[in-house]
Amino acid sequence: MRLFIAVAADEPVKAAAAEAVARLRRADGNFRWVDPRDMHTTLRWFGLTPEEKLPEIQELMTRAAAQTAPFEIVYGGVGAFDSFEEARVVWIGLAEGLAAMERAAALLGRDDPRPFSPHLTLGRNRGAEATPGFVAALKAEPVLNLRRPVTKISLYASKPAPFGHAYEILFEAELAGS
């Protein structure tokens, strides 16, 4: 199974993200849009992982959560990897809470060589070049400024589905540090 640890989006964030996706769908972009019910901010990606590793990952999460106090994050504006003009992934980034997310990711053993850039993925490009209208729509998206408490981390399983991937939360650890 493909596993990752993330902070699940709360209902106000999901609703705001759904509104952003609805606006961007009308902007003629060739994207596979994420279902707002599945939105999350990844802390650590494990990829394909044998099921017998689950207890070890759960223990890692429990230890990291015990060392992490609840904190707040603020979702800000829309961005894109690599750029608005060459958007592979469209996302909503963090305006506040980056240091706390980085610390949690480090405690979870994040070892990706790329810089940590926590975000809420809205959609992935299906390979088409971004039209000027789509780029303009991305740039026109309002900044959300949605503040939310982070009180737990979740272990997700990602399973292939006809519409992309279906996510299932397998385990959650409450943040309990001081």
Contacts in CASP RR format, 6 or more apart in sequence:
PFRMAT RR
TARGET T0000
AUTHOR 0000-0000-0000
METHOD contacts of the structure
MODEL  1
MRLFIAVAADEPVKAAAAEAVARLRRADGNFRWVDPRDMHTTLRWFGLTP
EEKLPEIQELMTRAAAQTAPFEIVYGGVGAFDSFEEARVVWIGLAEGLAA
MERAAALLGRDDPRPFSPHLTLGRNRGAEATPGFVAALKAEPVLNLRRPV
TKISLYASKPAPFGHAYEILFEAELAGS
1 48 0 8 1.000
1 49 0 8 1.000
1 51 0 8 1.000
1 157 0 8 1.000
1 158 0 8 1.000
1 159 0 8 1.000
2 46 0 8 1.000
2 47 0 8 1.000
2 48 0 8 1.000
2 49 0 8 1.000
2 157 0 8 1.000
2 158 0 8 1.000
2 159 0 8 1.000
2 165 0 8 1.000
3 46 0 8 1.000
3 47 0 8 1.000
3 49 0 8 1.000
3 53 0 8 1.000
3 57 0 8 1.000
3 155 0 8 1.000
3 156 0 8 1.000
3 157 0 8 1.000
3 158 0 8 1.000
3 170 0 8 1.000
4 42 0 8 1.000
4 43 0 8 1.000
4 44 0 8 1.000
4 45 0 8 1.000
4 46 0 8 1.000
4 47 0 8 1.000
4 155 0 8 1.000
4 156 0 8 1.000
4 158 0 8 1.000
5 42 0 8 1.000
5 43 0 8 1.000
5 44 0 8 1.000
5 46 0 8 1.000
5 57 0 8 1.000
5 61 0 8 1.000
5 108 0 8 1.000
5 153 0 8 1.000
5 154 0 8 1.000
5 155 0 8 1.000
5 156 0 8 1.000
6 40 0 8 1.000
6 41 0 8 1.000
6 42 0 8 1.000
6 43 0 8 1.000
6 153 0 8 1.000
6 154 0 8 1.000
6 156 0 8 1.000
7 40 0 8 1.000
7 41 0 8 1.000
7 43 0 8 1.000
7 73 0 8 1.000
7 101 0 8 1.000
7 150 0 8 1.000
7 153 0 8 1.000
7 154 0 8 1.000
8 39 0 8 1.000
8 40 0 8 1.000
8 154 0 8 1.000
8 169 0 8 1.000
9 17 0 8 1.000
9 36 0 8 1.000
9 39 0 8 1.000
9 40 0 8 1.000
9 41 0 8 1.000
9 120 0 8 1.000
10 148 0 8 1.000
12 146 0 8 1.000
12 148 0 8 1.000
13 39 0 8 1.000
13 75 0 8 1.000
13 120 0 8 1.000
13 144 0 8 1.000
13 146 0 8 1.000
13 148 0 8 1.000
14 36 0 8 1.000
14 37 0 8 1.000
14 39 0 8 1.000
15 36 0 8 1.000
16 75 0 8 1.000
16 144 0 8 1.000
16 146 0 8 1.000
17 36 0 8 1.000
17 39 0 8 1.000
17 92 0 8 1.000
17 120 0 8 1.000
17 122 0 8 1.000
18 36 0 8 1.000
20 78 0 8 1.000
20 92 0 8 1.000
20 122 0 8 1.000
20 141 0 8 1.000
20 144 0 8 1.000
21 33 0 8 1.000
21 34 0 8 1.000
21 36 0 8 1.000
21 122 0 8 1.000
21 123 0 8 1.000
23 137 0 8 1.000
23 141 0 8 1.000
24 31 0 8 1.000
24 33 0 8 1.000
24 90 0 8 1.000
24 122 0 8 1.000
24 134 0 8 1.000
24 137 0 8 1.000
24 138 0 8 1.000
24 141 0 8 1.000
25 33 0 8 1.000
26 137 0 8 1.000
27 133 0 8 1.000
27 134 0 8 1.000
27 136 0 8 1.000
27 137 0 8 1.000
27 138 0 8 1.000
28 131 0 8 1.000
28 133 0 8 1.000
28 134 0 8 1.000
29 128 0 8 1.000
29 130 0 8 1.000
29 131 0 8 1.000
29 134 0 8 1.000
30 125 0 8 1.000
30 126 0 8 1.000
30 127 0 8 1.000
30 128 0 8 1.000
31 90 0 8 1.000
31 123 0 8 1.000
31 124 0 8 1.000
31 125 0 8 1.000
31 126 0 8 1.000
32 123 0 8 1.000
32 124 0 8 1.000
32 126 0 8 1.000
32 164 0 8 1.000
33 122 0 8 1.000
33 123 0 8 1.000
34 121 0 8 1.000
34 122 0 8 1.000
34 123 0 8 1.000
34 124 0 8 1.000
35 163 0 8 1.000
38 165 0 8 1.000
38 166 0 8 1.000
38 167 0 8 1.000
39 120 0 8 1.000
39 121 0 8 1.000
40 120 0 8 1.000
40 154 0 8 1.000
40 156 0 8 1.000
40 167 0 8 1.000
41 73 0 8 1.000
41 94 0 8 1.000
41 101 0 8 1.000
41 118 0 8 1.000
41 119 0 8 1.000
41 120 0 8 1.000
42 118 0 8 1.000
43 101 0 8 1.000
43 104 0 8 1.000
43 105 0 8 1.000
43 108 0 8 1.000
43 110 0 8 1.000
43 118 0 8 1.000
43 153 0 8 1.000
44 105 0 8 1.000
44 108 0 8 1.000
44 109 0 8 1.000
44 110 0 8 1.000
45 112 0 8 1.000
46 53 0 8 1.000
46 57 0 8 1.000
47 158 0 8 1.000
49 57 0 8 1.000
54 155 0 8 1.000
54 170 0 8 1.000
54 171 0 8 1.000
57 155 0 8 1.000
57 171 0 8 1.000
58 155 0 8 1.000
58 171 0 8 1.000
58 173 0 8 1.000
60 108 0 8 1.000
60 109 0 8 1.000
61 108 0 8 1.000
61 153 0 8 1.000
61 155 0 8 1.000
61 171 0 8 1.000
61 173 0 8 1.000
62 173 0 8 1.000
63 107 0 8 1.000
64 104 0 8 1.000
64 107 0 8 1.000
64 108 0 8 1.000
64 153 0 8 1.000
64 173 0 8 1.000
65 152 0 8 1.000
65 153 0 8 1.000
65 173 0 8 1.000
65 174 0 8 1.000
65 175 0 8 1.000
65 176 0 8 1.000
65 177 0 8 1.000
66 176 0 8 1.000
66 177 0 8 1.000
67 107 0 8 1.000
67 177 0 8 1.000
68 100 0 8 1.000
68 103 0 8 1.000
68 104 0 8 1.000
68 107 0 8 1.000
68 153 0 8 1.000
68 175 0 8 1.000
68 176 0 8 1.000
68 177 0 8 1.000
69 175 0 8 1.000
69 176 0 8 1.000
69 177 0 8 1.000
69 178 0 8 1.000
70 149 0 8 1.000
70 150 0 8 1.000
70 151 0 8 1.000
70 175 0 8 1.000
71 97 0 8 1.000
71 100 0 8 1.000
71 149 0 8 1.000
71 150 0 8 1.000
71 175 0 8 1.000
72 96 0 8 1.000
72 97 0 8 1.000
72 100 0 8 1.000
72 147 0 8 1.000
72 148 0 8 1.000
72 149 0 8 1.000
72 150 0 8 1.000
73 94 0 8 1.000
73 96 0 8 1.000
73 97 0 8 1.000
73 100 0 8 1.000
73 101 0 8 1.000
73 118 0 8 1.000
73 147 0 8 1.000
73 148 0 8 1.000
73 150 0 8 1.000
74 94 0 8 1.000
74 95 0 8 1.000
74 96 0 8 1.000
74 97 0 8 1.000
74 145 0 8 1.000
74 146 0 8 1.000
74 147 0 8 1.000
74 148 0 8 1.000
75 92 0 8 1.000
75 93 0 8 1.000
75 94 0 8 1.000
75 95 0 8 1.000
75 120 0 8 1.000
75 144 0 8 1.000
75 145 0 8 1.000
75 146 0 8 1.000
75 148 0 8 1.000
76 92 0 8 1.000
76 93 0 8 1.000
76 94 0 8 1.000
76 95 0 8 1.000
76 143 0 8 1.000
76 144 0 8 1.000
76 145 0 8 1.000
76 146 0 8 1.000
77 92 0 8 1.000
77 93 0 8 1.000
77 95 0 8 1.000
77 141 0 8 1.000
77 142 0 8 1.000
77 143 0 8 1.000
77 144 0 8 1.000
78 90 0 8 1.000
78 91 0 8 1.000
78 92 0 8 1.000
78 93 0 8 1.000
78 122 0 8 1.000
78 138 0 8 1.000
78 141 0 8 1.000
79 90 0 8 1.000
79 91 0 8 1.000
79 92 0 8 1.000
79 93 0 8 1.000
79 119 0 8 1.000
79 138 0 8 1.000
80 86 0 8 1.000
80 87 0 8 1.000
80 88 0 8 1.000
80 89 0 8 1.000
80 90 0 8 1.000
80 91 0 8 1.000
80 138 0 8 1.000
81 87 0 8 1.000
81 88 0 8 1.000
81 89 0 8 1.000
81 91 0 8 1.000
81 117 0 8 1.000
82 88 0 8 1.000
84 130 0 8 1.000
84 135 0 8 1.000
84 138 0 8 1.000
84 139 0 8 1.000
85 130 0 8 1.000
85 135 0 8 1.000
86 130 0 8 1.000
87 125 0 8 1.000
87 130 0 8 1.000
87 134 0 8 1.000
87 135 0 8 1.000
87 138 0 8 1.000
88 124 0 8 1.000
88 125 0 8 1.000
89 121 0 8 1.000
89 123 0 8 1.000
89 124 0 8 1.000
89 125 0 8 1.000
90 121 0 8 1.000
90 122 0 8 1.000
90 123 0 8 1.000
90 124 0 8 1.000
90 125 0 8 1.000
90 138 0 8 1.000
91 119 0 8 1.000
91 120 0 8 1.000
91 121 0 8 1.000
91 122 0 8 1.000
91 123 0 8 1.000
92 119 0 8 1.000
92 120 0 8 1.000
92 122 0 8 1.000
92 144 0 8 1.000
93 117 0 8 1.000
93 118 0 8 1.000
93 119 0 8 1.000
93 120 0 8 1.000
94 101 0 8 1.000
94 118 0 8 1.000
94 119 0 8 1.000
95 143 0 8 1.000
95 145 0 8 1.000
96 147 0 8 1.000
98 118 0 8 1.000
100 150 0 8 1.000
101 116 0 8 1.000
101 118 0 8 1.000
102 116 0 8 1.000
102 118 0 8 1.000
104 153 0 8 1.000
105 116 0 8 1.000
105 118 0 8 1.000
108 153 0 8 1.000
110 116 0 8 1.000
130 138 0 8 1.000
150 175 0 8 1.000
151 174 0 8 1.000
151 175 0 8 1.000
152 172 0 8 1.000
152 173 0 8 1.000
152 174 0 8 1.000
152 175 0 8 1.000
153 172 0 8 1.000
153 173 0 8 1.000
153 175 0 8 1.000
154 169 0 8 1.000
154 171 0 8 1.000
154 172 0 8 1.000
155 169 0 8 1.000
155 170 0 8 1.000
155 171 0 8 1.000
155 172 0 8 1.000
156 167 0 8 1.000
156 168 0 8 1.000
156 169 0 8 1.000
156 170 0 8 1.000
157 167 0 8 1.000
157 168 0 8 1.000
157 170 0 8 1.000
158 165 0 8 1.000
158 166 0 8 1.000
158 167 0 8 1.000
159 165 0 8 1.000
159 166 0 8 1.000
159 167 0 8 1.000
159 168 0 8 1.000
160 166 0 8 1.000
END
